[in-house]
Amino acid sequence: MEAIGWHIAVFFQQGGWVLWLIAGVCLILWGLIIERFLYFFWQRKLDAQSFLSLGSAFQQQYVDLDKPAYNRLWQWYKAHLLNQYQQLLEQGQRYIKLLVVICPLLGLLGTVTGMIQVFEALMVAGNMRAMANGVASATMPTMAGMVVALSGIYFRALIQQRTRIYLHELADQL
């Protein structure tokens, strides 16, 4: 177990300060992803029941209206309820999308800053072996940014799919 911690420490040391920034963005991203899944697992069902109760109360309140007026009013209210539910389901998803987009850019920033350091060291020392090690270290932030982004893209798509499913479920029940 100590060896794993040592390898992680070396990885962060070689990757530079941008790798720490990517790690911070990764923690925030995964916090948002986990929050969405926890919401879907626990709170979503309660929110759906609340919206169904509001729909039932609306239908009971305006049952005496003539049929065309009732249908127009019900369609408007149903759209309003679905819009409110959709906002609850999509909460935080735009931040997930933003962080997914930022990760590869941060990785590229790390690579560029690492390459600048490599060229500065090459000017001073002129050692080609040091340059090869430096280039390898400079590409680590790009790899890390891509790994974080790819995992975020997968779970963002899963969250969006769940959002559509839950929204259609409520629409069918209303």
Stockholm file with secondary structure:
# STOCKHOLM 1.0

chainA/1-174         MEAIGWHIAVFFQQGGWVLWLIAGVCLILWGLIIERFLYFFWQRKLDAQSFLSLGSAFQQQYVDLDKPAYNRLWQWYKAHLLNQYQQLLEQGQRYIKLLVVICPLLGLLGTVTGMIQVFEALMVAGNMRAMANGVASATMPTMAGMVVALSGIYFRALIQQRTRIYLHELADQL
#=GR chainA/1-174 SS CHHHHHHHHHHHHHHCHHHHHHHHHHHHHHHHHHHHHHIIIIIHHHHHHHHHHHHHHHHHHTTTSCHHHHHHHHHHHHHHHHHHHHHHHHTTHHHHHHHHHHHHHHHHHHHHHHHHHHHHHHHHHCCHHHHHHHHHHHTHHHHHHHHHHHHHHHHHHHHHHHHHHHHHHHHHHC
#=GC SS_cons         CHHHHHHHHHHHHHHCHHHHHHHHHHHHHHHHHHHHHHIIIIIHHHHHHHHHHHHHHHHHHTTTSCHHHHHHHHHHHHHHHHHHHHHHHHTTHHHHHHHHHHHHHHHHHHHHHHHHHHHHHHHHHCCHHHHHHHHHHHTHHHHHHHHHHHHHHHHHHHHHHHHHHHHHHHHHHC
//
